[in-house]
Amino acid sequence: MPYIGAGIQRFNTASGLTVKGDADFSGNADFGDSDKVQLGASQDLQIFHDGSHSRIAEAGTGDLKIGTSGGAVRITANGVTDDMIVANQGGAVSLAHSGSTKLATASTGVDITGAFTATDGCTITTADNTTQLTLKSTDDDASEGPRLDLRRDSASPADNDPIGTIRFLADDDAGSNLVYAEIQTHARDVSSGATDSEMQFLIRRGGTTREAIQLNESSVVFNDAGDDVDFRVESDGNANMLFINAGSDRVGIGTGSPAVELDVAGSGEMLHLSSTDTNKASIVGKGSSANRWKLGTLDSNDSVTLQASNSTGELKFQTGGANERMRIQSNGRVGVGTTGPSFKFVVVSDESDFCASFDRNADVDGNFRNLIRFNRDGTKVGQILASSSATQYQTSSDYRLKENVEDMTGAIARVKQLSPKRFSWIVDDLDSPNFDGFLAHEAQSVVPQAASGTHNEVDDDGNPVMQGVDHSMLVPLLTGALQEAITKIETLETEMTALKARVTALEDA
């Protein structure tokens, strides 16, 4: 192989050229396409042009290192002064686009200027708990701050397509990496101008992923999975301002232990109803198929109404637990102490004291004042009055209410038809008669208005319908008989006086 020791002007050889020592070139060293400048004992470093591109290659197993002793390593396009890549010794490395730096390393990490696109995913790893991702905006526009977009770019969108998911992963104690929570979104309706969406918050419960909260176009649903998960809202002063017990299907307001389906605990006024309907606000109790009761102001006069809405519904009032004290039937009958009043108002008592008491504060003048009034078709027909020490019973007797008025005659004869009796009551179990009175059917034959019912009357079930006597109805007859007797007595007295005068005259003669 030829050896050149001092330098070469021009040299051609087919077998190669070996240069020992330094070789200084003042001109160009021309190499053909794919001819290589090979450096190293094994020609690992290669510099060449392959006919299309220029290449620097490490042909061995080592690294290709480009270094500088003090400045920076710069990669610049031919004929352009702007750097594309700048690597500073012991400092930052930056990548630029059209002379503008887009990515640069720093002592704290990497700075990115402009948009960042990761086609096949991006992982950010840190060894501590410092913030790993910060979105920062320096825009003075107050209408919008930093924004994170999750975009589904589909050529054929369809209803219920997933839009995006944010997942939170961690290991369990067996070393398995699991999704502990996630946020999912779906396009429920992709119709242009009528799009609907859904967002779901999922957590891990009992080893499986379960939906906790769902938001969609028509509702916000908590615990859509139907798990035994309570819902609690805490206020400034109450840890259970709103509490929903999923296990017992109960709601508590002000209590974390609701005893019934809705349990409200507090002090003072606990329920306030306000209606936009003037003077009307109510609570409605609904059964399986219809409204059962209403409570509230149901009309414009602010009257409070308690209503049994069903046509057969009754109002029952209980105290002392489940002990019924009063009932209002659907037909309007009121019973106190009875569940089946047979008349408009019935009071039944097993106490030894009075069944009812009517009190009226006495007037200073001591006069009788109205206590109870009796009406028929809105017109007063009787009343009971009371003074400070006495009671008075009155029934209507105004002459303007009467017609066919005539003087009573034959009263004594009728009174003689009455048959007063002495008797005892069967239920009193007395051994001897101690009551004075009449048998109703006998008195009825003389004064029909004084007795109720008919003799031996029974109802549709064969039960006896007992007759009664109003003894006050006998007073006019007794008064008439007394007046007739007084007239007879006065006549007898006159006749007796005349007879005595005649006897005296005869004795004197």
Secondary structure by P-SEA (a helix, b strand, c coil): cccccccccbbbbccbbbbccbbbbcccccccccccccccccccbbbbcccccccccccccccbbbbbccccccccccccccccbbbcccbbbbbbccccccbbbcccccccccbbbbccbbbbbbccccccbbbbbccccccccbbbbbcccccccccccccbbbbbbbbccccccccccbbbbbccccccccccbbbbbbbbcccbbbbcbbbcccccccccccccbbbbbbcccccccbbbcccccbbbcccccccccbbbbbccccbbbbbccccccbbbbbccccccccccccccccccccccccccbbbbbbcccccccbbbcccbbbbcccccccccbbbbbccccccbbbbbcccccccccccbbbbcccccccbbbbcccbbbbbcccccccccbbbbbcaaaaaaaabbbbbbcccccccccccbbbbcaaaaaacccccccccccccccccccbbbbbccccaaaaaaaaaaaaaaaaaaaaaaaaaaaaaaaaaaac
